[in-house]
Amino acid sequence: MGVALRCVCIALLLLQCAASPEEQRTQQKMERVQQGMQQWIVEGRDVEPVAALLRQVEPLARAGKAGEIETVLDRALEVLATPAAPSAPREAAATSGPGVSPARAVRLTAIPPGVELIFHQNGDLWAMDRNGGHVTQITFGTERAYEHAAVSYDHRFVVADVFEQGRARLWLYDLRDGVERRLLPDFFHAGDGGVDWDSTGFIYFVGKETSSQRFKDLYRVRADGTGLERLTDTRGADECDPSVVQTTVVYCLLVPEPSRNSAHTEIWSIGTDGSNPRQLYRAGDVFKASAHDPELSSDGRYAVFSRVDSDVPPNYPNDPAANTAHDVMLLEIASGRLVRLTRPGPIAIIPDMKGDAVVFTEISQRDGYQGASIVSASGSDQVPRRIRRGANSVKWIP
């Protein structure tokens, strides 16, 4: 799921109902924020300013500071109340790479032999094996609000999408030379919902080149900022959550439906050169049955993704608004056959597939667990194997 939607869901989960009038009032405001976010999605408006505020809710909720949460929510509601500005003409895509920011020397650790997964935890990037062992810290010093990270095929670079000052940014870490750079610093918005590499060295992401670009499109660029290409130009919908296998990109499309005052998601594939776009799956409404974060199997026969499951009891039973369980689903592309890989109930998101192993982020109030888990791609309704508490957005290293 894109970071804005995920911020709302996580904030709702952490902000549980209680008996005091203050906490009940705060809960009502959070529900109003959720409704406002839904309307902004329908209108195709930029949700990053609200998402930036909502990211403050999680640490405040963990600390039980309902009063400070209410102040943040009041600010979010003020933003959501602002009228939409008139649409500006869409500007043409750039034809050459805007480059990268100057390199800055930082402390970094190379990817050690034997590790298979990268993840973020406590504002840094880490690596580990599939059993949660050989844990290695990759970045040090500057804590960042990471969403996803991916390692290049030669293991020299790590690219990550990070939220800073209400916008998504791409940070590139050169593990060989020990430097970091901002990638595409001239973009208005670069990243959000996923980032990935192909074997030729291109990085794939969604973004907006200018503030007047209403919807996010899918792009690719090389690590030095050259070769920038816009692969999609979808009017009226946002691309999100891209991933790459061989010469195919799979991604989500967030489609507003103003006539129903709603929106739904779809899963699409496209060639890494922008050719042959194809819809693989149409999911349901956001917050109810929407699909997010698709990943292809290495042979391209299957896709895994998470899907909102609003038919099960709320994962956080003390919060009636937090009915945001997700299931990890397996789609056989040729036949359209769907298999639910994870048992219903917990929040199972951001899956990634390697061979028969599907790793994902699991959140469960009942079990008191938030971290990395693994299931098999050949089972159904499985109890996952939990490999590391606190690990987020776990992804296989090529």
Sequence and secondary structure as in RCSB ss.txt:
>XXXX:A:sequence
MGVALRCVCIALLLLQCAASPEEQRTQQKMERVQQGMQQWIVEGRDVEPVAALLRQVEPLARAGKAGEIETVLDR
ALEVLATPAAPSAPREAAATSGPGVSPARAVRLTAIPPGVELIFHQNGDLWAMDRNGGHVTQITFGTERAYEHAA
VSYDHRFVVADVFEQGRARLWLYDLRDGVERRLLPDFFHAGDGGVDWDSTGFIYFVGKETSSQRFKDLYRVRADG
TGLERLTDTRGADECDPSVVQTTVVYCLLVPEPSRNSAHTEIWSIGTDGSNPRQLYRAGDVFKASAHDPELSSDG
RYAVFSRVDSDVPPNYPNDPAANTAHDVMLLEIASGRLVRLTRPGPIAIIPDMKGDAVVFTEISQRDGYQGASIV
SASGSDQVPRRIRRGANSVKWIP
>XXXX:A:secstr
  HHHHHHHHHHHHS   SSHHHHHHHHHHHHHHHHHHHHHHHT   HHHHHHHTTHHHHHHTT HHHHHHHHHH
HHHHHTS            SS   B   EE  B    TT  EEEEETTEEEEE TTS S EE B SS   EEEEE
E TTSSEEEEEEEETTEEEEEEEETTTTEEEEESTT SEE SS  EE TTSEEEEEEESSTT  S EEEEEETTS
 S EE    TTSEEEEEEEETTEEEEEEEEEEGGGTEEEEEEEEEETTS   EEEEEEEETTTT EEEEEE TTS
SEEEEEEE TTS  SSTT TT    EEEEEEETTTTEEEE B SSSEEEEEEEETTEEEEEEEETTTTEEEEEEE
ETT SSB  EEEEET EEEEE  
